[in-house]
Amino acid sequence: MTYRLLTVKDLAERWNCSKATIYKLNHFGEMPPAVRHGKRTIGWKPETIEQWETDHETPLR
């Protein structure tokens, strides 16, 4: 199965917030943990974010 990870930029656009807000939510554990992709890149599996949005009220919507 191949999929594209959602980036910080993708989530910031999706939730209409800054990239810094995404980093803060991730740092404080207020969203699903990111998957490390390389040394400096993180992302999220689309199905993980979609399930989390379904189960929780997205903090920025």
C-alpha positions in Angstrom: 0.0 0.0 0.0 1.4 3.4 -0.9 0.1 6.6 0.5 1.2 10.2 0.8 1.8 11.4 4.3 0.1 14.6 5.3 2.6 17.2 6.1 2.5 20.0 8.6 1.7 22.4 5.8 -1.2 20.1 4.6 -2.7 20.0 8.1 -2.3 23.8 8.6 -4.2 24.4 5.4 -6.8 21.8 6.2 -7.4 23.2 9.7 -6.9 26.9 8.7 -4.1 27.5 11.2 -0.3 28.2 11.3 2.3 25.5 11.0 3.5 26.5 14.4 0.1 25.5 15.8 0.4 22.1 14.3 3.9 21.7 15.8 2.5 22.7 19.2 -0.5 20.4 19.0 1.9 17.5 18.1 4.4 18.5 20.9 1.7 18.5 23.6 0.1 15.3 22.4 -3.2 16.9 21.4 -3.3 15.0 18.1 -2.1 11.6 16.8 1.6 11.1 16.9 3.5 11.9 13.7 5.4 9.4 11.6 9.1 10.3 11.1 10.0 10.3 7.4 13.7 11.0 7.2 15.8 12.9 9.7 13.9 16.2 9.6 10.5 15.4 8.2 7.4 14.3 9.9 3.9 13.5 8.6 0.7 11.8 9.4 -1.1 8.9 7.6 -4.3 10.3 6.0 -6.5 7.6 7.5 -5.1 8.3 11.0 -6.0 12.0 10.8 -9.4 11.2 9.3 -10.2 8.8 12.0 -9.0 11.2 14.7 -11.1 14.0 13.2 -14.1 11.7 13.3 -13.5 10.6 16.9 -12.6 14.1 18.3 -13.7 17.6 17.7 -10.8 19.0 15.7 -9.4 21.8 17.9 -9.4 24.3 15.1 -12.7 23.7 13.3 
